[in-house]
């Protein structure tokens, strides 16, 4: 389904300049940008996947992962196809490398996404599975309607969106889980075909715009797992975003073009946890590990468990409207 894109300008030579993401693609006629889903047709830029979903599911919000944002609720999760990254370890490569001809796409209107969220007793909508930035027009229209129906909205994103589109979206976007894939430019260049700096800029801007943010860092052995890199990342978060931003260190499992790299050792995960805590980050979580205690929310003041998570089952019995029920400390959890 085609829709004229937002955030582009045409040149007098028939090319278009896409201003949506940090690639800032210059696209000649009948060609698409890096994302494969934004195409120059007769000197105008079109979004080829407006309303085309590759997957729709009612997920626990913790699956995004979101641990400090409406815990225990469900989000209608939507994804399409394409991506503006080329990650060699992508776990959703079947859809991230596809285009608008993908045979499993199903059409939805923005209003239908809201109706589905209500139908499946979801408290919000999450734009996820593939990169939501590249189908900005649909996500924007859907999120705008969602907010009118008192639904929350989430982006699960690589953070490669430009400033103007994010500012436009911020009126209708409540939360972002931003995937910081490493803390060195060489990794982004070789593994993702992108750059780190725009991602960090997005993190800072999202916080300024009062969007709730949580960060995910997938630890890949030999590529982004050194103690120095983890420490630099952790220090950057404290300095630029604050101590209370949740960090989710996720364990790597071989996939796509990185199948020869072994899963992240548990000792590496524990080292990352310790380093981030020593840097002053108050809320550090470990994902894809068998130790559930590293997914619990612990009160920084009294050290009691306030939110216990076993898989996607959430126990809120020691959590009181955003605060620790033991000592009353504000846990910076949106409810």
C-alpha positions in Angstrom: 0.0 0.0 0.0 1.6 3.3 -1.1 1.5 6.6 0.6 3.5 9.7 -0.1 6.2 10.0 2.4 6.9 12.7 4.9 10.3 14.3 5.5 11.8 14.5 2.0 12.6 17.0 -0.7 12.9 16.7 -4.4 15.8 18.0 -6.5 15.7 19.5 -10.0 17.4 16.3 -11.4 14.5 14.1 -10.4 16.2 12.7 -7.3 14.7 12.9 -3.8 16.5 13.5 -0.5 14.9 11.4 2.3 15.3 13.2 5.6 13.6 10.5 7.8 16.6 8.7 9.1 20.3 9.4 9.6 21.3 7.7 6.3 19.7 10.7 4.5 19.5 8.8 1.3 19.7 10.5 -2.1 17.4 8.4 -4.2 17.2 8.4 -8.0 13.9 7.8 -9.9 12.5 4.2 -9.6 14.9 3.4 -6.8 14.5 2.8 -3.1 16.6 3.9 -0.1 18.6 1.7 2.1 15.5 0.6 3.9 14.0 -0.9 0.6 10.5 0.5 1.4 10.8 4.2 0.5 10.9 4.7 -3.3 11.3 7.6 -5.7 8.3 7.4 -8.1 8.3 10.2 -10.7 10.3 12.6 -8.4 8.2 12.0 -5.3 9.0 9.7 -2.3 6.5 7.1 -1.4 6.3 4.7 1.6 5.5 1.3 0.0 4.5 -0.4 3.3 1.8 1.9 4.7 -0.5 -0.4 6.7 1.2 -3.6 5.6 1.9 -5.8 8.7 4.1 -8.9 8.7 3.1 -9.7 12.3 0.5 -8.7 14.9 0.4 -10.1 18.4 -0.7 -9.2 21.9 2.5 -9.3 23.9 3.5 -8.6 27.5 5.1 -5.2 27.6 8.0 -6.8 29.3 8.8 -8.6 26.1 9.8 -5.3 24.3 11.7 -5.2 26.8 10.0 -2.5 29.0 10.4 -3.0 32.7 9.7 0.5 34.0 6.6 1.3 31.8 3.2 0.0 32.7 4.5 -3.3 34.1 2.1 -6.3 33.8 0.2 -4.9 30.9 -0.1 -6.0 27.3 0.8 -4.2 24.1 -0.6 -4.9 20.6 2.7 -5.4 18.8 2.9 -4.6 15.1 5.7 -5.0 12.5 6.2 -4.6 8.8 9.2 -5.3 6.6 12.5 -3.7 5.8 15.1 -2.0 7.9 17.6 0.9 7.6 20.3 -1.3 9.2 22.0 -4.4 7.9 22.9 -6.2 11.1 24.7 -9.4 10.6 23.1 -10.9 13.7 19.5 -9.9 13.1 17.1 -12.3 14.7 14.2 -11.1 12.5 16.1 -11.2 9.2 13.2 -12.8 7.4 11.3 -9.6 7.6 14.1 -7.0 8.0 15.6 -8.1 4.7 12.2 -8.3 2.9 10.5 -5.7 0.8 6.8 -4.7 0.1 6.4 -7.9 -2.1 6.8 -10.1 1.0 3.9 -12.6 0.6 2.8 -12.7 4.2 1.9 -9.0 4.6 -1.6 -8.1 5.6 -3.3 -4.7 5.3 -4.5 -2.7 8.3 -5.8 0.8 8.7 -4.6 2.9 11.6 -8.0 2.6 13.1 -8.0 -1.1 12.9 -4.8 -1.2 15.0 -6.6 0.7 17.7 -9.6 -1.6 17.4 -7.4 -4.7 17.6 -5.7 -3.4 20.8 -9.1 -2.9 22.4 -10.3 -6.3 21.2 -7.4 -8.1 22.7 -7.5 -6.1 26.0 -4.2 -4.4 25.4 -3.4 -1.2 27.2 -1.2 0.1 24.4 0.4 -0.4 21.0 4.1 -1.3 20.3 5.7 -0.7 16.9 8.3 -3.5 16.7 9.6 -6.6 15.0 11.2 -4.5 12.2 12.4 -0.9 12.5 9.4 1.3 13.0 11.1 4.5 11.8 10.9 3.3 8.1 7.1 3.2 8.1 6.9 6.5 9.9 3.7 7.6 8.2 1.6 4.6 9.3 3.1 4.5 12.9 2.4 8.3 13.2 -1.2 7.9 12.1 -1.8 4.9 14.2 -0.1 6.4 17.3 -2.2 9.6 17.0 -5.4 7.6 17.0 -4.1 5.4 19.9 -3.6 8.4 22.1 -7.1 9.6 21.5 -8.3 6.2 22.8 -6.1 6.4 25.9 -3.7 3.7 24.7 0.0 4.1 25.3 2.5 3.8 22.4 6.0 2.3 22.2 8.8 2.2 19.6 11.2 -0.7 19.7 13.9 0.9 17.6 17.5 1.1 16.6 17.3 4.9 17.2 18.3 6.0 13.7 15.6 8.5 13.3 16.3 12.2 12.5 15.5 15.0 14.8 12.5 16.5 13.0 10.6 13.3 12.6 11.2 12.4 16.2 10.0 15.8 17.4 6.8 15.3 15.3 6.2 11.9 16.7 6.9 12.8 20.3 3.4 14.2 20.8 2.0 10.7 20.3 4.9 8.5 21.4 5.1 7.6 25.1 8.1 5.2 25.2 11.1 3.9 23.3 13.3 0.9 23.8 16.4 2.0 21.9 18.9 -0.7 20.9 22.4 0.5 21.4 24.2 -2.2 19.5 27.7 -1.4 20.6 29.7 1.5 21.9 32.2 1.8 19.1 31.8 3.2 15.6 33.7 0.3 14.0 31.1 -2.2 15.1 28.3 -0.1 13.7 30.2 0.3 10.4 31.1 -3.4 9.9 28.2 -5.1 11.6 25.2 -2.8 11.1 26.3 -0.6 8.1 25.4 2.5 10.1 26.9 4.9 12.7 26.8 5.1 16.5 26.6 8.9 16.9 23.1 9.4 15.6 21.8 6.7 17.9 23.2 8.4 20.9 21.8 11.7 19.7 18.3 10.1 19.5 18.7 8.9 23.1 19.5 12.4 24.4 16.7 14.0 22.3 14.1 11.4 23.4 14.9 12.2 27.0 14.6 15.9 26.4 11.2 15.3 24.7 10.0 13.5 27.9 9.7 10.2 26.1 10.3 7.3 28.5 13.4 5.4 27.3 15.0 2.1 28.1 18.2 0.8 26.5 19.0 -2.6 25.2 22.6 -3.7 24.6 23.1 -7.1 23.0 26.5 -8.4 24.2 28.2 -10.3 21.4 31.5 -12.2 22.2 34.6 -10.7 20.6 32.7 -7.9 19.0 31.3 -5.5 21.7 31.9 -7.4 25.0 35.1 -5.9 26.4 35.0 -4.5 29.9 36.3 -1.2 28.6 33.5 -0.9 26.1 30.8 -1.8 28.6 32.3 0.7 31.1 32.3 3.5 28.5 28.7 2.8 27.6 27.6 2.7 31.2 29.5 5.9 32.0 27.9 7.6 29.0 24.4 6.6 30.1 24.9 8.0 33.6 26.5 11.3 32.3 24.0 11.9 29.5 20.8 10.2 30.5 21.0 9.8 34.2 21.2 7.0 36.7 17.6 5.9 36.5 17.5 4.9 32.8 17.0 1.1 32.7 19.7 -0.9 30.8 18.9 -4.3 29.5 22.0 -6.3 28.7 20.9 -9.2 26.5 22.7 -12.5 25.9 23.7 -13.2 22.3 22.5 -16.4 20.5 24.0 -17.2 17.1 21.8 -16.1 14.2 21.8 -15.0 10.6 25.4 -14.2 9.4 26.9 -14.6 12.9 26.1 -18.3 13.4 29.8 -19.1 14.1 30.0 -17.0 17.2 29.1 -18.8 20.4 26.5 -17.6 22.9 27.6 -15.0 25.4 29.1 -16.7 28.5 27.2 -16.0 31.7 30.4 -14.6 33.3 30.5 -11.9 30.6 26.9 -11.0 31.4 27.6 -10.8 35.1 30.7 -8.7 34.5 28.5 -6.2 32.4 26.0 -6.1 35.3 28.7 -5.4 37.8 30.4 -2.7 35.6 27.1 -0.9 35.0 26.2 -0.9 38.6 29.7 0.4 39.6 29.2 3.2 37.1 26.1 4.3 39.0 23.3 2.9 36.9 20.5 2.0 39.3 18.4 -0.3 37.1 20.4 -3.0 35.2 18.8 -6.1 33.9 20.1 -9.3 32.1 18.0 -10.8 29.4 18.1 -14.2 27.7 19.6 -15.7 30.8 18.3 -18.5 33.0 18.7 -16.5 36.2 15.4 -14.7 36.8 16.7 -12.7 39.7 18.5 -10.4 37.2 15.2 -9.4 35.7 13.7 -8.2 39.0 13.4 -4.5 39.9 15.3 -4.0 43.1 14.8 -0.8 45.2 18.1 1.2 45.2 17.2 2.6 48.6 16.3 -0.5 50.7 17.5 -3.3 48.4 14.2 -5.1 48.5 12.6 -6.8 45.5 9.7 -4.6 44.3 8.8 -6.2 41.0 9.5 -9.8 40.5 9.6 -11.3 37.0 9.6 -15.0 36.2 9.6 -15.2 32.4 6.8 -12.8 31.5 4.9 -13.4 34.7 5.0 -10.2 36.9 4.5 -10.0 40.6 3.6 -6.4 41.7 2.7 -7.2 45.3 5.7 -5.2 46.6 5.1 -2.3 44.2 2.9 0.6 45.1 1.9 3.0 42.4 5.4 3.6 41.1 7.1 3.3 44.5 8.7 0.7 46.7 6.1 -0.6 49.1 8.7 -1.2 51.7 10.3 2.3 52.0 8.4 4.5 49.6 11.3 5.1 47.2 10.3 6.4 43.8 11.4 3.7 41.4 10.9 5.8 38.2 8.3 3.3 36.9 5.4 4.7 34.8 2.0 3.3 35.8 
